[in-house]
Amino acid sequence: MQTHTLQTWIARRLLVRQRLARVCTSYVLFLMVVTTKHTLEEAARFSGLHKSLFSKMLQSHAKVAISTLENLSKKQAKHLAKPLHALKGLPWKIAILMESTLQHRASLHPENAKKFNHGQGFVIGHQWTNIVLIINEMLIPLAPIPYYSKRYCRDHHLTYHTEHELVLDYLGNLHLEDYIGSYDPREVIVLADSGYDDKKIENAVAKKHWNFIIALGKTRSVKSETLYLTTPKSRAWCHIATFFRHHRRLKWQTIRVMTNGAKRKRVEFRIRHTMGYLRYVGKVQLVCSEPRKRPDGRRKYLACNDVKATARQIVLGYRLRWSVELFHKNVKQHLGFEEVATSGFDSVITHVHWVYCAYILLHLPPPGVPPEIKSLGEKKRKLQAYLAHKEKRNCSTRFEQRADRRKGLLDGLICGQALAFAGIDNRAHRRKQVASPVGPKAIGDLPKDCTHANGLLAGVVGGWDRSVFQEQEEIVLDRGVAFLQALALRGLRLEGQAPRQPASEVTSILRERGLGQPVTAFVHGKGPQE
């Protein structure tokens, strides 16, 4: 598979030091292209590198993956923020989404694996808190926040922090100027569900002069404007659910919004809203929202500190939070977020950051992927088609001698000089055409049932410096064609070069699916086929 062009394109954007460039770019390209198994064995088979190279890279170079993701997200954000437009139907231009996801593991044996309460049962794995940016309808993942269990912190002499403390520290060190340049903080909106309904987080957002829309828990204390002005600050607080049950004078209003899926549907919500005070935070807009047709058990209580926003804008803004859920689905379904089989948590950290790098690179987009395609699965299919097309157009690929694969096929080729097949250009010698007994028919035109494989010689072009630098791996393996024997290659040279030994005819064995057949070929294609 022709991957040199894509690897060069990836390497220019990752900017990894040369010693790690090849293994890192190969791993990211593997995540971008392969759709089935995302294991180290498949990565080694895809790239031709040994499995141990990827294992050592994941285990020892987590800092490289973290810094690469930070640089890549900053470059992408700066590029998108040049023409900064308002979010669709909203008064804000930049959205910051917070949401956690679980990375499933088979057991508790890996480092930092923990049992989490999830839905109606428990899930074993790792927890990641993702902070993502949405700029001009494009989602950009920032460096995720790993959650460390108490046992892991005790074993590695770390200070234990809760998830809210980690998020609070992350927001305090988040400088949007590094991502989008100068901006108006009133144009930033922070979106989170009720899991981040914490007074410290809400005050940290307000301290940066950002706006927030956060879902409140049913027991969060609020107070109306009238009671806030007429009662002591420590009294007359009530739960948000009780507050809206006591204020039945607030009428229900119906709003209609359109879904963002392929099938555009209209969804109706009924809402009640008023101005109030959130305990330990300050003045906010309080919104009670529920679907009009299925209201049972799906009621949401929202708080927004932007007092100029309308109730419809608050509901639309909170619905934008669903983008991070789709992001979690994409990285798990298409990029192998959960397919990591390492025991050390450092390897898991490296893998997750490379997955996010692959997500950003797929949305740049890479060569061969039209920019109008939005689906991540469709992007990967287009990338696979692009690589297949490049392979069909250029049948020869760079081949390196490896000890773990095809060692028997390389025996004796180093001492040989030249042989090619089926009209392949010899790029190492000024693109001179090397003839073969089968004539000018291209390999890609041959049927896969091997009906024209009788005269096909496995394409190997050897240089005068005794290096093997071209071969067609996929087609040779698909048709079961073996390389020429070592003795048949001695003394051969390319067109325009004198042979080292006076040999003009070679005899080789062509094997089709295990069946052998003798073939005689001449250096310049002159001679009958036996």
C-alpha positions in Angstrom: 0.0 0.0 0.0 1.4 3.4 -1.0 1.7 5.4 2.2 4.7 7.5 1.6 2.7 10.6 0.5 0.4 10.4 3.5 3.3 9.7 6.0 5.1 12.8 4.7 1.9 14.9 5.0 1.4 13.6 8.6 5.0 14.1 9.6 4.9 17.8 8.5 2.0 18.4 10.9 3.2 16.3 13.9 6.7 17.7 13.9 8.1 14.8 15.9 11.8 14.5 16.2 13.4 12.3 13.6 14.2 9.4 15.8 10.5 8.8 16.5 9.1 10.2 13.3 8.7 7.0 11.4 7.0 4.9 14.2 4.8 7.8 15.3 3.6 8.7 11.8 3.0 5.0 11.0 0.9 4.6 14.1 -1.2 7.7 13.4 -1.7 6.7 9.8 -2.7 3.2 11.0 -5.4 4.7 13.2 -6.6 7.0 10.4 -6.9 4.2 7.8 -7.7 0.8 9.4 -11.3 0.3 10.4 -11.3 -3.2 11.9 -8.7 -4.1 14.6 -6.6 -1.4 16.2 -4.0 -3.7 17.8 -0.2 -3.6 17.8 -0.1 -6.7 15.6 -2.3 -5.0 13.0 -0.2 -1.9 13.2 2.9 -3.9 12.6 1.3 -5.7 9.7 0.0 -2.4 8.2 3.3 -0.5 8.4 5.9 -3.3 8.1 7.6 -2.3 11.3 8.1 -4.6 14.2 5.5 -4.8 17.0 8.1 -4.0 19.6 8.7 -0.5 18.1 5.1 0.5 18.7 5.1 -1.1 22.2 8.2 0.9 23.2 6.8 4.1 21.7 3.5 3.8 23.7 5.3 2.9 26.9 8.1 5.5 26.9 7.0 8.5 25.0 3.7 9.8 26.5 5.1 13.3 26.7 5.7 13.3 23.0 2.1 12.4 22.3 0.8 15.0 24.8 2.9 17.9 23.4 2.0 16.9 19.8 -1.7 17.0 20.5 -1.4 20.4 22.2 0.5 21.8 19.2 -1.9 20.3 16.7 -5.0 21.5 18.5 -3.5 25.0 18.7 -2.7 25.1 15.0 -6.1 23.9 14.0 -7.9 26.4 16.4 -5.8 29.3 15.1 -6.6 28.3 11.5 -10.3 28.1 12.1 -10.5 31.2 14.3 -9.3 33.6 11.5 -12.8 34.2 10.3 -14.6 33.8 13.6 -18.3 33.5 13.1 -21.2 33.1 15.6 -22.4 29.6 16.4 -25.6 28.7 14.5 -28.6 30.4 16.1 -26.5 31.6 19.2 -25.0 34.9 20.3 -21.7 33.2 21.2 -18.8 32.4 18.9 -16.7 29.9 20.9 -18.1 26.9 22.8 -16.1 24.9 25.4 -17.7 21.5 26.2 -16.9 19.3 29.2 -17.8 15.7 29.3 -16.3 12.5 30.7 -16.2 9.1 29.0 -15.2 5.6 30.1 -12.6 3.5 28.4 -13.6 -0.1 28.9 -11.1 -2.7 30.1 -11.6 -6.5 30.5 -10.5 -6.7 34.1 -9.1 -4.7 37.0 -5.5 -6.0 36.4 -4.3 -3.1 34.2 -2.9 -0.1 36.0 -5.4 2.6 37.1 -8.4 0.4 36.1 -11.4 1.0 38.4 -15.0 -0.1 38.6 -17.3 2.9 37.8 -21.0 3.1 38.5 -22.5 3.6 35.0 -26.2 3.6 34.3 -27.8 0.4 35.7 -24.6 -1.4 36.4 -20.8 -1.1 36.7 -18.1 -0.6 34.1 -14.4 -1.5 34.5 -11.9 0.7 32.9 -10.4 4.2 32.9 -12.2 7.5 33.0 -11.3 10.5 30.8 -12.6 14.0 31.0 -12.6 15.7 27.6 -12.5 19.4 27.1 -13.3 20.3 23.4 -13.6 23.5 21.5 -16.3 24.3 18.9 -15.2 27.0 16.5 -17.1 27.7 13.2 -19.0 24.4 13.6 -15.8 22.4 13.9 -14.9 20.3 17.0 -11.3 20.4 18.2 -10.3 18.1 21.1 -7.9 19.5 23.6 -5.6 17.4 25.8 -7.9 15.1 27.9 -7.8 14.8 31.7 -7.0 11.3 33.0 -8.6 10.3 36.3 -6.2 8.6 38.7 -7.6 6.2 41.2 -6.6 6.3 44.9 -4.7 3.0 44.5 -2.7 4.3 41.5 -1.9 7.5 43.3 -0.7 5.6 46.3 1.5 3.2 44.3 3.1 6.0 42.3 3.3 8.6 45.1 0.9 11.0 43.6 -1.6 13.3 45.2 -5.2 12.2 44.8 -7.6 14.6 43.2 -11.3 14.3 42.4 -12.6 14.8 38.9 -14.0 18.3 39.9 -10.6 19.3 41.3 -8.9 18.2 38.0 -11.4 20.1 35.9 -11.0 23.2 38.1 -7.2 23.1 37.7 -7.5 22.6 34.0 -9.8 25.6 33.5 -7.5 27.7 35.6 -4.6 26.9 33.3 -6.5 27.1 30.0 -5.6 30.2 28.1 -7.6 30.6 24.9 -5.2 33.2 23.7 -2.8 30.4 22.8 -5.5 28.7 20.7 -7.4 31.5 18.9 -5.4 34.7 19.7 -7.1 37.8 21.2 -10.9 37.4 21.8 -13.8 38.8 23.6 -14.6 36.7 26.7 -18.3 37.5 26.4 -18.3 35.5 23.2 -17.3 32.3 25.0 -19.9 29.8 26.3 -19.1 26.8 28.5 -21.5 23.8 28.3 -21.7 21.0 30.8 -24.2 18.5 32.2 -25.3 18.1 35.8 -22.2 16.1 36.6 -20.2 19.4 36.7 -22.8 21.3 38.7 -20.2 22.6 41.2 -20.0 26.0 42.6 -16.2 26.1 42.3 -16.4 25.3 38.6 -19.1 27.8 37.9 -17.3 30.5 39.8 -14.0 29.7 37.9 -15.9 30.1 34.6 -17.4 33.4 35.8 -14.0 34.6 37.0 -12.7 34.4 33.4 -15.7 36.4 32.3 -17.0 33.5 30.3 -20.7 32.5 30.1 -21.9 29.1 31.0 -25.0 26.9 30.5 -24.9 24.1 33.0 -27.6 21.5 33.9 -28.5 21.6 37.5 -29.1 18.7 39.8 -32.6 18.5 41.3 -31.3 19.4 44.7 -29.3 22.5 43.8 -30.4 25.5 45.8 -31.8 28.5 44.1 -33.8 31.6 45.1 -36.1 34.0 43.2 -35.1 37.7 42.8 -37.8 38.9 45.2 -36.8 36.5 48.0 -33.1 37.3 47.4 -33.8 41.0 48.0 -36.2 40.6 51.0 -34.7 37.7 52.9 -31.3 37.0 54.6 -28.8 35.4 52.2 -28.6 32.2 54.3 -32.4 31.5 54.3 -35.3 30.9 51.9 -33.3 28.7 49.5 -35.0 25.8 48.0 -34.3 23.0 45.5 -34.6 23.8 41.8 -37.3 21.2 41.3 -39.3 22.5 44.3 -38.8 26.1 43.0 -40.5 25.5 39.7 -43.2 23.4 41.4 -44.0 26.4 43.6 -43.9 28.9 40.8 -46.7 27.6 38.7 -47.5 31.1 37.6 -44.7 30.7 35.1 -46.4 29.6 31.9 -45.1 26.9 29.6 -43.9 28.0 26.2 -43.4 25.8 23.2 -40.3 26.1 21.0 -39.4 24.1 17.9 -35.9 23.2 16.9 -34.5 21.2 14.0 -32.2 18.2 14.5 -28.7 18.0 13.1 -28.9 14.5 11.6 -29.1 13.5 7.9 -32.9 13.5 8.2 -33.9 16.9 9.3 -36.7 16.6 11.9 -38.5 19.1 14.0 -38.5 18.6 17.7 -40.8 20.4 20.1 -39.9 21.4 23.7 -41.9 23.2 26.3 -40.0 25.5 28.6 -40.5 27.8 31.7 -37.9 30.3 32.6 -37.3 33.1 35.0 -34.5 35.2 36.6 -33.1 34.0 39.9 -30.0 33.4 42.0 -27.9 30.3 42.2 -26.5 29.7 45.7 -22.8 30.6 46.1 -22.7 31.7 42.4 -24.9 34.7 41.7 -27.6 35.9 39.4 -28.5 33.5 36.6 -31.4 32.6 34.3 -33.2 29.5 35.3 -34.9 27.3 32.7 -37.0 24.2 33.1 -37.2 22.3 29.8 -38.7 19.0 28.7 -39.8 17.3 25.4 -43.4 18.1 24.7 -44.5 14.7 23.6 -42.4 12.5 26.0 -42.0 14.6 29.2 -41.8 11.8 31.7 -38.4 11.5 33.3 -36.7 13.8 30.8 -37.0 17.2 32.5 -33.8 19.4 32.6 -33.1 22.4 34.8 -30.6 24.8 33.2 -28.7 27.8 34.6 -27.1 30.5 32.4 -25.2 33.5 33.7 -25.7 35.4 30.4 -28.8 37.5 31.4 -29.2 38.8 27.8 -29.7 35.4 26.3 -33.2 34.2 25.5 -34.7 31.0 26.8 -34.6 29.6 23.2 -30.9 30.4 22.9 -30.2 28.7 26.2 -32.0 25.5 25.1 -30.2 25.5 21.7 -26.9 26.1 23.4 -27.3 23.2 25.7 -28.3 21.0 22.8 -24.9 21.8 21.3 -23.4 19.7 24.1 -24.4 16.6 22.2 -21.4 17.2 19.8 -19.1 15.9 22.5 -21.1 12.7 22.8 -20.8 12.2 19.0 -17.1 12.8 19.4 -16.9 10.0 21.9 -18.8 7.7 19.6 -16.5 8.4 16.7 -13.2 7.9 18.5 -14.5 4.6 20.0 -16.1 3.3 16.8 -13.6 4.4 14.1 -10.3 5.3 15.8 -9.8 2.5 18.3 -10.1 4.6 21.5 -10.9 1.5 23.6 -8.8 -1.0 21.7 -5.6 -0.9 23.8 -4.2 -4.1 25.3 -1.4 -2.7 27.5 -1.1 -3.2 31.3 0.7 0.1 31.9 -1.3 3.3 32.1 1.4 5.3 30.4 0.8 3.4 27.3 -2.9 4.1 27.5 -2.2 7.8 27.9 0.0 7.8 24.8 -2.6 5.8 22.7 -5.4 8.1 23.7 -3.5 11.2 22.7 -2.5 9.7 19.3 -6.2 8.8 18.7 -7.1 12.5 19.2 -4.3 13.5 16.9 -5.7 11.2 14.2 -9.2 12.7 14.7 -7.8 16.2 14.1 -5.8 15.1 11.1 -8.9 13.5 9.5 -10.7 16.8 9.8 -8.0 18.9 8.1 -8.6 16.9 5.7 -5.8 14.7 4.4 -4.9 14.2 0.7 -7.6 12.3 -1.2 -10.5 13.3 1.1 -12.9 16.0 -0.1 -13.4 18.7 2.5 -17.2 18.6 2.1 -17.3 15.1 3.7 -18.3 15.3 7.3 -18.7 11.7 8.4 -15.6 10.2 10.0 -16.4 6.8 8.6 -16.8 8.2 5.1 -13.5 10.0 5.5 -11.7 6.8 6.3 -13.3 5.0 3.4 -12.2 7.8 1.1 -8.7 7.6 2.5 -8.6 3.9 1.9 -9.8 4.4 -1.7 -7.1 7.0 -2.2 -4.4 4.6 -1.0 -5.7 1.8 -3.2 -5.7 4.2 -6.2 -2.2 5.2 -5.5 -1.2 1.6 -5.3 -2.8 0.8 -8.6 -1.1 3.7 -10.4 2.3 2.9 -8.9 2.9 -0.8 -8.5 6.3 -0.5 -6.9 6.8 0.3 -3.3 9.8 0.7 -1.2 10.9 -2.5 0.3 13.3 -2.9 3.2 14.9 -6.1 4.4 13.3 -7.2 7.7 14.1 -10.2 9.8 10.5 -10.8 10.9 8.7 -10.9 7.5 9.5 -12.5 4.1 13.1 -13.3 5.1 13.2 -16.3 2.8 12.1 -14.1 -0.2 15.1 -11.9 0.2 17.7 -14.6 0.4 20.1 -14.0 -2.4 18.6 -10.8 -3.8 21.2 -8.5 -2.3 23.9 -10.1 -4.5 21.6 -9.8 -7.6 21.5 -6.7 -9.8 18.2 -6.2 -11.6 15.0 -7.7 -12.8 11.5 -6.2 -13.3 8.1 -7.3 -14.6 5.1 -6.2 -16.5 6.2 -2.8 -17.6 7.2 -1.2 -14.3 9.3 1.9 -14.5 12.7 1.7 -12.8 12.6 5.0 -10.9 16.1 4.5 -9.5 17.7 4.7 -13.0 16.0 7.7 -14.7 12.7 5.9 -15.1 14.0 3.6 -17.8 11.4 0.9 -18.7 12.5 -2.6 -17.9 11.1 -5.2 -20.1 9.6 -8.6 -19.1 8.4 -11.7 -20.9 4.7 -10.9 -20.4 5.0 -7.7 -22.4 3.5 -4.2 -21.5 0.4 -5.4 -19.6 0.2 -3.7 -16.2 -0.1 -5.7 -13.0 -3.3 -3.9 -12.0 -5.0 -5.1 -15.2 -4.3 -8.8 -14.5 -7.3 -10.7 -13.1 -7.1 -12.0 -9.6 -7.7 -15.6 -10.7 -4.1 -15.8 -11.9 -5.1 -16.7 -15.5 -2.4 -14.3 -16.8 0.2 -15.2 -14.2 2.1 -17.8 -16.2 4.6 -15.2 -17.5 4.6 -12.9 -14.5 7.9 -12.5 -12.8 7.9 -11.1 -9.3 9.1 -7.5 -9.6 12.4 -6.9 -8.0 14.8 -4.1 -9.0 18.2 -4.2 -7.5 20.6 -1.3 -7.5 24.3 -1.4 -8.4 25.0 -0.7 -4.7 23.5 -4.1 -3.9 20.4 -2.6 -2.4 16.9 -3.9 -2.8 14.6 -0.9 -3.2 11.5 -1.8 -5.2 8.9 -4.5 -5.1 5.2 -5.0 -5.4 4.3 -6.6 -2.2 0.5 -6.7 -2.3 0.1 -8.1 -5.8 2.8 -10.6 -5.3 1.3 -11.9 -2.2 -2.3 -11.9 -3.6 -1.3 -14.1 -6.6 1.1 -16.3 -4.6 4.0 -15.4 -6.8 7.5 -16.3 -5.5 10.6 -14.3 -6.1 13.3 -15.5 -8.5 15.8 -17.9 -7.0 19.1 -16.5 -5.8 21.2 -18.2 -8.4 19.1 -16.8 -11.2 19.8 -13.2 -10.3 23.6 -13.3 -10.4 25.2 -11.3 -13.1 22.1 -9.3 -14.2 22.1 -5.6 -14.6 19.6 -3.0 -15.9 19.4 -1.7 -19.4 22.5 0.4 -20.3 24.8 -1.4 -17.8 27.3 -4.1 -18.5 26.6 -7.4 -16.6 29.0 -8.5 -14.0 28.9 -12.0 -15.4 28.2 -13.0 -19.0 24.6 -14.2 -18.4 21.8 -13.2 -20.7 19.2 -15.8 -19.7 17.7 -16.6 -16.4 15.5 -19.4 -15.2 13.1 -19.0 -12.4 10.1 -20.7 -10.7 6.7 -19.1 -10.8 4.4 -20.5 -8.2 0.6 -19.9 -8.4 -1.2 -20.9 -5.3 1.3 -23.6 -4.6 1.7 -24.9 -8.2 5.1 -24.5 -9.8 5.9 -23.8 -13.4 9.2 -23.0 -15.0 9.7 -19.7 -16.8 12.6 -18.5 -18.9 13.1 -14.7 -19.2 15.8 -12.6 -20.9 17.2 -9.4 -19.5 15.8 -7.2 -22.3 12.7 -9.3 -22.9 14.1 -11.0 -26.0 13.4 -14.6 -25.9 10.5 -17.1 -25.9 8.7 -18.2 -22.8 9.0 -21.8 -21.9 
